Amino acid sequence: MVENVVVPEELVSRVPVFDVKTPVTKILHTIGGRGAVVVTKAGEFYGIVDSRAMYRSTQSLAIKGNATIERYAVRTPKITASTPVDDVVTYFYKSQSTAMPFVNRGRIIGVLDRYTLLRMLLSLGYLKGMTAGDVMTSPVLAIDVSANVLQAKAAMANNRLNRLVVMDNGKFVGLLTNHDIMAKYSKPQERLPEMKTKVYSPANTPVSNLMEGNPVLVEQTTGLDECVRNFVDRRISSVIVAKKDTPIGIVTISDVLEALMSRRRINENRIILSGFDLDSYQYEDEVREMVREFMDKVEKLQKLKADYVTVRIKRLKGSKYEVMMRVILGKYGAIAMDHTGFMLDRTVGELLDKMRGEILKRKDRADTYKYKFVKEEL
């Protein structure tokens, strides 16, 4: 990465500012197009609300009309005119937000959205020498075109996914995203009474009604910069990696940011941890050592080279931990898995065991990537 490059103020977008007690109905139009708003409390910065934050916080397909934006606000780092671009990349990856507040002389003057960041990364040449195959997640998970939206939503939730490819008798016909579903159905209950009727219910809506019928397809050898140009020009967040029109993987904006993080000098140990809070930070060194030992065993015993590993910790309700892990194995692609449990160290250990088994399967399959159907729930 280029050293000491910072974000110029000219790239900042002015966005509305709302108090935490503002009804969520007041901002739906603003963030509906994947925008963001700044949230303040007692005049001080409180967080950012964007479509991703709302969808992550919404357990059902309905938003209560009397809800305030406070419950959806996500705390993010602040960017200034002296923040290095590689730090900004890290902030976006770890927060999973689509925008970051930009501060000048202690005052928030706007936000930097991730598409603007990607545009800047392209112009700086940060993505040169990387291909879609280097960062894609494989196999991509699929759902049959005959499934309904409610089944797709349940499958996404149970597999902790935001996207499913749609197949029809072995033929790839589209891409369905969580954003597509939530943008259609996550509306204030009292404003859309028609959504409560049987005709318009998710259980009676086929996925073909909401899927993107012409998603962007790239090859494994396609340059990562071309993938990112598609993100920026089309305002999309993923492209499908295909081989002879069959989906074999997917590249998302998060995958790109993760790959760039792995190139930083501070991550030469190839282990990227995130998500630790006040209750779990004391386990960070232990988790790092567990992952390092895991990598050593995989590389020594299986003769595989792990380019890097990312581990994200998330605290769930009921004192449970969700641990999400992603391993990049060079020519064998990326493997992503997750596991949930009450004890963080045990949960990490169990996930590492699952990951080891999946790596062995991947090695045995060699380069035979393919889509895999998820179970159609309900």
C-alpha angles and dihedrals in degrees: 000000000000111000127236097003112150135194113263116227090234090075093060119110121217111232135177119273119217136182118246091250094060112121112252090234089071094064103038093095092049097051095034091091090053092271128139141223132208116239124208134188119202087348094304127111110270105168150290128283118202135154093269092054092050095047093048090052096046112087095181134037093261135074118212108243093221095053118118126221092247092085091054099045116116121205110231136174117264122243123217135183088267099051110116115238093237088057089051089053089054092048093052093047096048097043095042087213125142094221141029128206115250116214128201119181092344095308127107107235099175143305138284109225122209095244089059089049090051090050089053092048090053093052091049093051094238092145100052117127095022127108136198089252091057094063108020123121113231143227097034113214121240141198128200118256089237092065121103129235094256090055091048092050091050092048091051092049095047093047094038091236134143097197141042128185113228119227131192115194091329094316121117108236107163154328126259119198133191087237090059091053098043094044088057102041109019096091132129106281097229094050098057109043090159089067088066093061122097094245094058098036119120089239089062098041116091117223088240089072093063105026124107101250096196109037121171114271123199135174127244090253094052111120115254089231089063090052090052092048087058090051092051100039096043098033091233130137103214145031128201119239108217139183114202089344092306115120112240101164148349134235119205134182088255090056090054094049090047092052091050091050090054089061095058118110092234089061098052088123085068094229119117117188126184143160100053113147135187091286097049109028091097088067095055096095091045092051091047090053092048090053092045091053089047091053092047092052093047092049096044101041101032098031092230126141116225109204092196143327129222123199122187122189122205126184112221132196114279094040093284125141125219113204118195119192133185125186123192110209104182110234091011091063129219127323119199124190139157138199136189131212146137099250113059098208093047091046091052091048093051091048091051089053090051091047092050090055092048091049090055090052091049092051092049090050089050109191098342098123117174141159117268125211119238120218112268103233132215 
